[in-house]
Amino acid sequence: MSDMGTNTVNLKELLNKREALVKRLGSLKHILRGSVVRQGNVCGKTVCRCKRKTNPIPHGPYNYLSNRSRKSINTIFLTERKLSYAKKGVREYGEAIDIIYGIAEINFKILRYHHARLPDE
């Protein structure tokens, strides 16, 4: 036990914590990567208040989900029903990222302090 510091957690506790995080991650079903944004809109009419040269007044504001993929940025209009679903998904994405970081930190501790007793998986 010479390589174990006084602040380390025992291997069984680390494995139990990791398993709990994996279960939480598996329960997140609505994960959405993106941001809910609220913005005004300019219409296609040539003569409209949203196109005035001075003090234009955009339509809305409306809710959108903005998502950046590896290839492009996509935006979708959110109705009230879609808005609640999108907010839940974005919230779950943040939770998923936190859980993944937690699992990674546990795996780091396991590798650092318990390398001689790594579990077979």
LODO-962771 format. One line per field, with one value per residue: x, y, z of N, C-alpha, C in turn; chain; residue in one letter. Coordinates in nm, 4 decimals, decimal comma. Layout:
N
n.east <- X|...
n.north <- Y|...
n.up <- Z|...
ca.east <- X|...
ca.north <- Y|...
ca.up <- Z|...
c.east <- X|...
c.north <- Y|...
c.up <- Z|...
mol <- A|...
type <- A|...
***
This chain:
121
n.east <- 0,0806|0,2061|0,1858|-0,0519|-0,2075|-0,2913|-0,5311|-0,6804|-0,9529|-1,0883|-1,0705|-1,3124|-1,5086|-1,4687|-1,5390|-1,8088|-1,9125|-1,8631|-2,0282|-2,2801|-2,2862|-2,2792|-2,5272|-2,6958|-2,6318|-2,7319|-3,0010|-3,0736|-3,2606|-3,3384|-3,1381|-3,0015|-2,7813|-2,7117|-2,8439|-3,1039|-3,2501|-3,3803|-3,5173|-3,5775|-3,7418|-3,7077|-3,9273|-4,0397|-4,1708|-4,1624|-4,2397|-4,2580|-4,2751|-4,0549|-3,8549|-3,7911|-3,5799|-3,5008|-3,5253|-3,6226|-3,8638|-3,8484|-4,0258|-4,1805|-4,0355|-3,9162|-3,8791|-3,5989|-3,4087|-3,0735|-2,8247|-2,5040|-2,3399|-2,0812|-2,0524|-2,2219|-2,4327|-2,7445|-3,0800|-3,3909|-3,7360|-3,9197|-4,2141|-4,4445|-4,4735|-4,2530|-4,0560|-4,0462|-3,9587|-3,7124|-3,5733|-3,5536|-3,3955|-3,1549|-3,0800|-3,0404|-2,8247|-2,6191|-2,6088|-2,5298|-2,2718|-2,1452|-2,1633|-2,0081|-1,7554|-1,7241|-1,7109|-1,4765|-1,2875|-1,2977|-1,2094|-0,9499|-0,8428|-0,8617|-0,6837|-0,4484|-0,4067|-0,4778|-0,3686|-0,2421|-0,4418|-0,6411|-0,9717|-1,1059|-1,2732
n.north <- -0,1196|0,1156|0,2996|0,4266|0,7205|0,9144|1,0408|0,8966|0,7021|0,3836|0,0998|-0,0459|0,1415|0,3376|0,1923|0,1434|0,4048|0,4782|0,2968|0,3862|0,6379|0,5608|0,4344|0,6560|0,8051|0,6385|0,6764|0,9096|1,0220|1,2191|1,3750|1,6608|1,8342|2,1631|2,5002|2,6851|2,9576|3,2905|3,5004|3,7785|3,8099|3,8608|3,9258|3,8243|4,0211|4,3155|4,5684|4,6328|4,6632|4,5433|4,5866|4,8505|5,1353|5,3008|5,2383|4,9562|4,7002|4,3867|4,0756|3,8722|3,8198|3,4847|3,1389|2,9280|2,6329|2,5993|2,4190|2,2916|2,0973|1,8752|1,9565|2,1724|2,4510|2,4248|2,5352|2,5249|2,6087|2,6544|2,5406|2,5827|2,3284|2,1919|2,3520|2,2955|2,0320|2,0661|2,2281|2,0481|1,8505|1,9914|2,0557|1,7951|1,7242|1,8830|1,7681|1,5099|1,5578|1,6419|1,4013|1,2319|1,3531|1,3006|1,0178|0,9849|1,1035|0,9263|0,6929|0,7750|0,7924|0,5232|0,4077|0,5383|0,4853|0,2223|0,0482|-0,1992|-0,3675|-0,3680|-0,4092|-0,6832|-0,6258
n.up <- 0,0000|-0,0400|-0,2473|-0,2120|-0,1235|0,1698|0,1309|-0,0454|-0,1756|-0,0989|-0,3228|-0,3602|-0,2806|-0,4770|-0,7097|-0,6540|-0,6467|-0,9108|-1,0474|-0,9628|-1,0849|-1,3543|-1,3747|-1,3304|-1,5580|-1,7564|-1,7213|-1,8391|-2,0875|-2,2640|-2,3700|-2,5163|-2,7165|-2,7224|-2,7310|-2,5845|-2,7236|-2,7332|-2,9623|-3,1858|-3,5088|-3,8607|-4,1213|-4,4560|-4,5965|-4,7907|-4,7059|-4,3932|-4,0374|-3,9252|-4,1018|-4,1155|-4,1670|-3,9617|-3,6220|-3,6339|-3,5684|-3,4692|-3,5297|-3,2820|-2,9578|-3,0373|-2,9414|-2,9903|-3,0685|-3,0789|-3,2364|-3,2639|-3,4849|-3,5996|-3,8571|-3,9150|-3,8076|-3,6680|-3,6401|-3,4764|-3,4653|-3,1686|-3,0411|-2,7638|-2,6491|-2,7590|-2,6483|-2,3677|-2,3775|-2,5075|-2,3206|-2,1076|-2,2284|-2,2843|-2,0251|-1,9263|-2,0855|-1,9791|-1,7250|-1,7968|-1,8965|-1,6585|-1,5133|-1,6738|-1,6444|-1,3722|-1,3712|-1,5202|-1,3461|-1,1309|-1,2605|-1,3160|-1,0568|-0,9843|-1,1657|-1,0924|-0,8120|-0,7666|-0,9489|-0,9388|-0,8689|-1,0631|-1,1774|-1,3698|-1,6661
ca.east <- 0,0000|0,2938|0,1501|-0,1813|-0,1996|-0,3848|-0,6585|-0,7459|-1,0681|-1,0562|-1,1133|-1,4541|-1,5878|-1,4585|-1,6192|-1,9505|-1,9469|-1,8650|-2,1486|-2,3946|-2,2837|-2,3160|-2,6727|-2,7578|-2,6123|-2,8235|-3,1398|-3,0952|-3,3136|-3,3766|-3,0178|-2,9900|-2,6694|-2,7529|-2,8842|-3,2343|-3,2326|-3,5018|-3,4764|-3,6747|-3,7340|-3,7389|-4,0100|-4,0074|-4,2437|-4,0736|-4,2842|-4,2984|-4,2088|-3,9276|-3,7553|-3,7701|-3,4386|-3,4798|-3,6027|-3,6985|-3,9208|-3,8582|-4,1378|-4,1422|-3,9316|-3,9541|-3,7811|-3,5336|-3,3009|-2,9573|-2,7406|-2,3851|-2,2856|-1,9441|-2,0544|-2,3010|-2,5165|-2,8852|-3,1717|-3,5306|-3,8363|-3,9758|-4,3477|-4,4423|-4,4503|-4,1134|-3,9704|-4,0246|-3,8777|-3,5767|-3,5107|-3,5202|-3,2838|-3,0327|-3,0463|-2,9861|-2,6920|-2,5266|-2,5957|-2,4518|-2,1318|-2,0967|-2,1485|-1,8925|-1,6363|-1,7140|-1,6629|-1,3369|-1,2063|-1,2902|-1,1210|-0,8134|-0,8000|-0,8433|-0,5603|-0,3347|-0,3830|-0,5135|-0,3270|-0,2025|-0,5632|-0,7438|-1,0717|-1,1257|-1,4047
ca.north <- 0,0000|0,2321|0,3997|0,4867|0,8369|0,9140|1,0988|0,8159|0,6221|0,2452|0,0571|-0,0843|0,2653|0,3996|0,1136|0,1662|0,5405|0,4768|0,2242|0,4747|0,7401|0,4960|0,4163|0,7884|0,8413|0,5563|0,7196|1,0354|0,9809|1,3339|1,4569|1,7441|1,9268|2,2865|2,6105|2,7454|3,1017|3,3673|3,6111|3,8333|3,7576|3,9528|3,8522|3,8403|4,1332|4,4296|4,6827|4,5816|4,7334|4,4774|4,6259|4,9960|5,1750|5,3529|5,1726|4,8388|4,6190|4,2487|3,9940|3,7841|3,7186|3,3446|3,0453|2,8387|2,5473|2,6095|2,3016|2,2909|1,9644|1,8856|2,0132|2,2947|2,4974|2,4092|2,6010|2,4888|2,6862|2,5779|2,5677|2,5670|2,1869|2,1633|2,4288|2,2223|1,9151|2,1142|2,2702|1,9264|1,7872|2,0709|2,0357|1,6597|1,7237|1,9356|1,6659|1,4000|1,6007|1,6355|1,2607|1,1787|1,4024|1,2265|0,8829|0,9977|1,1292|0,7995|0,6035|0,8244|0,7492|0,3777|0,3810|0,5927|0,4285|0,0806|-0,0145|-0,3388|-0,4470|-0,3269|-0,5141|-0,7308|-0,5828
ca.up <- 0,0000|-0,0375|-0,3481|-0,1803|-0,0371|0,2818|0,0881|-0,1482|-0,1375|-0,1327|-0,4553|-0,3596|-0,2787|-0,6095|-0,8037|-0,6216|-0,6923|-1,0572|-1,0896|-0,9396|-1,1900|-1,4809|-1,3711|-1,3522|-1,6988|-1,8346|-1,7032|-1,9126|-2,2175|-2,3474|-2,3877|-2,6365|-2,7150|-2,7867|-2,6450|-2,6098|-2,7392|-2,7611|-3,0491|-3,2791|-3,6437|-3,9705|-4,2175|-4,5969|-4,6572|-4,8171|-4,6260|-4,2624|-3,9261|-3,8939|-4,2016|-4,1163|-4,1587|-3,8265|-3,5183|-3,6782|-3,4607|-3,5176|-3,4836|-3,1706|-2,9796|-3,0428|-2,8849|-3,0853|-3,0214|-3,1658|-3,2194|-3,3488|-3,5109|-3,6517|-3,9915|-3,9328|-3,6978|-3,7036|-3,5489|-3,4986|-3,3941|-3,0579|-2,9882|-2,6172|-2,6185|-2,7920|-2,5579|-2,2419|-2,4115|-2,5368|-2,1951|-2,0339|-2,2981|-2,2633|-1,8838|-1,9149|-2,1479|-1,8780|-1,6209|-1,8547|-1,8996|-1,5201|-1,4776|-1,7474|-1,5764|-1,2465|-1,4031|-1,5627|-1,2270|-1,0579|-1,3361|-1,2961|-0,9231|-0,9878|-1,2388|-1,0185|-0,6796|-0,7563|-1,0742|-0,9169|-0,8468|-1,1575|-1,1998|-1,5062|-1,7161
c.east <- 0,0848|0,2549|0,0155|-0,1622|-0,3028|-0,5218|-0,7328|-0,8597|-1,0361|-1,1227|-1,2619|-1,5441|-1,5849|-1,5444|-1,7678|-1,9963|-1,9573|-1,9911|-2,2736|-2,4015|-2,3254|-2,4672|-2,7452|-2,7475|-2,7099|-2,9686|-3,1727|-3,1350|-3,3416|-3,2584|-3,0193|-2,8703|-2,7137|-2,7878|-3,0231|-3,2122|-3,3669|-3,4592|-3,5905|-3,6469|-3,7690|-3,8137|-3,9671|-4,0797|-4,1497|-4,1112|-4,3399|-4,2197|-4,0728|-3,8173|-3,7331|-3,6218|-3,4054|-3,5773|-3,6876|-3,7471|-3,9360|-3,9823|-4,0882|-4,1227|-3,9878|-3,8423|-3,7297|-3,4354|-3,1901|-2,8641|-2,6244|-2,3372|-2,1422|-1,9400|-2,1255|-2,3708|-2,6604|-2,9707|-3,3136|-3,6194|-3,8984|-4,1159|-4,3382|-4,4138|-4,3049|-4,0180|-3,9430|-3,9383|-3,7320|-3,5045|-3,4682|-3,3983|-3,1523|-2,9855|-2,9828|-2,8477|-2,5878|-2,5024|-2,5096|-2,3031|-2,0718|-2,0723|-2,0266|-1,7624|-1,6151|-1,6605|-1,5149|-1,2447|-1,1904|-1,1957|-0,9748|-0,7592|-0,7748|-0,7109|-0,4372|-0,3033|-0,4075|-0,4727|-0,2906|-0,3259|-0,6752|-0,8423|-1,0756|-1,2642|-1,4167
c.north <- 0,1258|0,3380|0,4656|0,6026|0,8305|0,9669|1,0141|0,7349|0,4777|0,2043|0,0234|0,0394|0,3343|0,3260|0,1333|0,3038|0,5450|0,4080|0,3112|0,5834|0,6814|0,4741|0,5480|0,8290|0,7643|0,5984|0,8475|1,0031|1,0971|1,4249|1,5286|1,8358|2,0510|2,3915|2,6567|2,8960|3,1662|3,4880|3,6547|3,7837|3,8681|3,8729|3,8808|3,9543|4,2513|4,5520|4,6289|4,6561|4,6722|4,5179|4,7764|5,0267|5,2308|5,2839|5,0547|4,7587|4,4759|4,1789|3,9055|3,8622|3,5767|3,2595|2,9518|2,7486|2,5568|2,4936|2,3087|2,1472|1,9823|1,9568|2,1470|2,3342|2,4889|2,4744|2,5552|2,5766|2,5977|2,6260|2,5515|2,4224|2,1486|2,2327|2,3525|2,0991|1,9565|2,1563|2,1493|1,8589|1,8592|2,0558|1,8972|1,6492|1,7740|1,8354|1,5496|1,4352|1,5943|1,4913|1,2004|1,2263|1,3272|1,0859|0,8871|1,0214|1,0019|0,7034|0,6457|0,7790|0,5990|0,3444|0,4259|0,5143|0,2783|0,0018|-0,1606|-0,4283|-0,4050|-0,4404|-0,5565|-0,6915|-0,6113
c.up <- 0,0000|-0,1389|-0,3194|-0,0840|0,0729|0,2408|-0,0151|-0,0893|-0,1750|-0,2642|-0,4596|-0,3596|-0,4149|-0,7113|-0,7793|-0,6686|-0,8445|-1,1087|-1,0727|-1,0474|-1,3250|-1,4868|-1,3942|-1,4983|-1,7877|-1,8235|-1,7804|-2,0560|-2,3133|-2,3812|-2,5226|-2,6203|-2,7899|-2,6839|-2,6845|-2,6123|-2,7720|-2,8432|-3,1389|-3,4194|-3,7445|-4,0757|-4,3610|-4,6658|-4,6761|-4,7350|-4,4940|-4,1551|-3,8934|-3,9910|-4,2096|-4,1019|-4,0216|-3,7318|-3,5696|-3,5570|-3,5126|-3,4625|-3,3688|-3,0429|-2,9728|-2,9826|-2,9933|-3,0105|-3,1244|-3,1333|-3,3163|-3,3625|-3,5614|-3,7857|-4,0024|-3,8033|-3,7463|-3,5969|-3,5820|-3,4117|-3,2875|-3,0223|-2,8363|-2,5781|-2,6454|-2,6951|-2,4291|-2,2657|-2,4349|-2,4092|-2,1125|-2,0970|-2,2781|-2,1185|-1,8626|-1,9792|-2,0485|-1,7670|-1,6714|-1,8587|-1,7595|-1,4770|-1,5465|-1,6837|-1,4443|-1,2680|-1,4406|-1,4427|-1,1434|-1,1295|-1,3230|-1,1609|-0,9181|-1,0545|-1,1597|-0,8915|-0,6704|-0,8797|-1,0565|-0,9006|-0,9409|-1,1817|-1,3466|-1,5521|-1,8622
mol <- A|A|A|A|A|A|A|A|A|A|A|A|A|A|A|A|A|A|A|A|A|A|A|A|A|A|A|A|A|A|A|A|A|A|A|A|A|A|A|A|A|A|A|A|A|A|A|A|A|A|A|A|A|A|A|A|A|A|A|A|A|A|A|A|A|A|A|A|A|A|A|A|A|A|A|A|A|A|A|A|A|A|A|A|A|A|A|A|A|A|A|A|A|A|A|A|A|A|A|A|A|A|A|A|A|A|A|A|A|A|A|A|A|A|A|A|A|A|A|A|A
type <- M|S|D|M|G|T|N|T|V|N|L|K|E|L|L|N|K|R|E|A|L|V|K|R|L|G|S|L|K|H|I|L|R|G|S|V|V|R|Q|G|N|V|C|G|K|T|V|C|R|C|K|R|K|T|N|P|I|P|H|G|P|Y|N|Y|L|S|N|R|S|R|K|S|I|N|T|I|F|L|T|E|R|K|L|S|Y|A|K|K|G|V|R|E|Y|G|E|A|I|D|I|I|Y|G|I|A|E|I|N|F|K|I|L|R|Y|H|H|A|R|L|P|D|E
***
